[in-house]
């Protein structure tokens, strides 16, 4: 998704930097080494095309239901989307390299997890509390392909005859194609570079560990923040998000915005002390990627 891929691309670049470990820290030039070159090739040849394919085939879904069709989007938005899929990854790699050069592997790991956090938070909560509703709605599954409206994902899910039908939707089929094209080279580079630092590491085990970090660390942290922001908003008087979007209750936009400014820092502080600092459960997941962290 356009709003999501900004963060996902950053996470890809930042995670590939971490996989290089001390080899990247010892590189004389951050942009003149095989790791950076291969990262840019991955971002350009494998990552960026997957997003463009989704944008062409499913423009409403890929824009979080913001665009009616492909031709309703500004050409500049399309160009920017293609460019930022690469530049955000480069930015993530560059900052990761800076942190690794200082031997701060914890910060370098949190750098790439932050990209996945942003991706999952938008999918779960988004800017209006309806991220999940936008993400779960595939208009191609319903007769006449009606445009999304607040609460539409619930109607769509009820219209699906079975989970099997859901898994055969147009968006799902395109995502399968993207996964086959994107994931093998990503995991190849990640495991190859980690094994250059730690030759005894098992590639299959590393893939499972990376997935664990993404879905437990990244998705789990995003879920905690989404719940914190949501319930804080409720305490501030922000009502049901679907009802707000449909005009059934006052929007209370100021309180809704305030729930982010208070809820996100609050959730970050709690997660740091309970989950991410040294010795805590999420910190322990990072062991294969910590390398020389003291």
Buried (B, 14 or more C-beta within 10 A) or exposed (E): BBBBBBBBBBBBBBBBBBBBBBBBBEBEEBEEBEBBEBBBEBBBEBBBBBBBBBBEBBBBBBBBBBBEEBEEBEEEBBEBBBEBBBBBBBBBBBBBBBBBBEBBBBBBBBBBBBBBBBBBBBBBBBEBBBBBBBBBBBBBBBEEEEEBBBBBBEEBBEEBEEEEEBEEBBBBEBBEEBEEBBEEBBBBBBBEBBBBBEEEBEEEEBBEBBEEBBEBBBBBBBBBBBBBBBEBBEEBEBBBBBBBBEEEBEBBEEBBEBBBEBBBEBBBEEBBEEBBEEEBEBBEBBEBBBBEBE
